[in-house]
Amino acid sequence: MSTAEEDLARCSLDSARLRFRPDAVVRPQTDDALQQLLVLANELRVPITPRGAGSATTGAASPVKGGWVLDLSGWTKIRIDATAGMAHVEAGAVTKNINDAAERKGWFYPPDPSSLKHCTIGGNIATNAGGLRGAKYGVTRDYVYELEGFLPTGEPVRWGAPLKKFASGLNLRDLWIGSEGMLGVVTRATLKLIPKPAARWTCLAAFQNETQALRAVKKLLGLRVVPSILEFLDRQSVDCAQRRRGGPFFPKLPHCSLLLLELDGHPAAVRETKKVVQTLFTERALASRHTSDPEKAESLWEARRTCSQAMFQMGDTKLNEDIVVPVQSYEALIRYTLELKKQTGLATPTFGHVADGNFHVHLMYDHGDPDQCAQAERGLQLLMEKVVELGGAITGEHGIGLAKSPFMHLQHSKAEIAAMKRIKDALDPNGILNPGKMFEEFTMWRHERDYSWTFPWDHQRPGSVPLHR
């Protein structure tokens, strides 16, 4: 147990920058020690906030009630079963390290959250993390065979098994996935792996505007094209990225919307699908560039990797919302982001994983300007209301945590929320595990956000490390 100021400071916040000082940071090294910690916390009614890397973007890893932070970042073991196609991992294993270990044996772990170089599998499980490859490969839940860990009261449990079929009892494994560390502590997981794709093809295409780009997406999906990655960038995102790089991504097309597409799989399948994509882009795009060379593909990724950092030309702070809408609402959503820009006076650059409808709508503002802060708060409320009106979801991969707790009632009925609370109470009768999240409405505008702290994966402030993809 540590009460060192540096440890308390590091574990007082996540990427949402909502700082709450814990009383101590605890790093148990064994199952027995972790179990004893939970039993003691129940006896003393001490809040416990589980934590991996702290890359959550909603305040889910911030100890809002104080107490003890349970740091599992040291639980990093990874073992690949190359025969069964499974990865046996501890909760603190970094996501990229899991995939790297799998690839060395010819396998592949597809979920790829943007902080994959730093985030841990325990955090991915807690939020059911997704990523760019979600439309083709799914999200974290689709790759979990088994979870091991402890109930909030300290009893050891195992949900599922290291088997490809398991139909015994209620599926509490999936109940834990996405529960944001409120229903139990994950210590280990058995993950599904798939064969590593043998070929990859990347294409960047420019369109006159967002409508033309989104219509091309709908046509692609209608042609049964399932890309491993399909990223959309609106003109606001592209414009600021081009200013940052000092020129357009396509000569003579300084103001365009972009689609970045990647196909992977068997070489023959990639070749056939590539023909369909090229035919469509020849008909609908203003220009395109493509390659099968991994090194050359890096240059095509520049637009997507640059735009997040480049947005800080529009304001020193961003709200990055991971909303999801059905395919029939794509164009309506983008029209609304432009309307929101007019209503609030704030830039609303938008990019996202368009093959599965997961858009990242940003509200850019200067956090030292009270008027802009008020408009950002208003804009966020309006955006969430619109997303639900369009049949969408207020979060696709970040989760609720603190930042989105005010909008739970937009997404869920009173009966649904009450049922969730009853499950929480049943598994955590003393309410010690990650309390204050999801069900207790939190207004971040009334709490000072700490912008002095930076994380290795951070893309919320200028000067931080750019994210991979």
Secondary structure, DSSP 8 states (H G I E B T S, - for coil): -B--HHHHHHTT--TT-B----SEEE---SHHHHHHHHHHHHHHT--EEEESS---SSSTTS-TT-SEEEE-TT---EEEETTTTEEEEETT-BHHHHHHHHHTTTEE-----TTTTT-BHHHHHHHT---TTHHHH--GGGGEEEEEEE-TTS-EEEEE-SSS----S--HHHHHTTSTTSS-EEEEEEEE-EE--SEEEEEEEEESSHHHHHHHHHHHHHTT---SEEEEE-HHHHHHHHHHHTS-SSTT--S-EEEEEEEEESHHHHHHHHHHHHHHHHHH-SEEEEES-HHHHHHHTHHHHHHHHHGGGS-SEEEEEEEE--GGGHHHHHHHHHHHHHHHSS---EEEEGGGTEEEEEEEE-TT-HHHHHHHHHHHHHHHHHHHHTT-BS-SSS--TTTTGGGHHHHS-HHHHHHHHHHHHHH-TT--BSTTSSSS---GGGS-B--S---TT--SSTTS-----
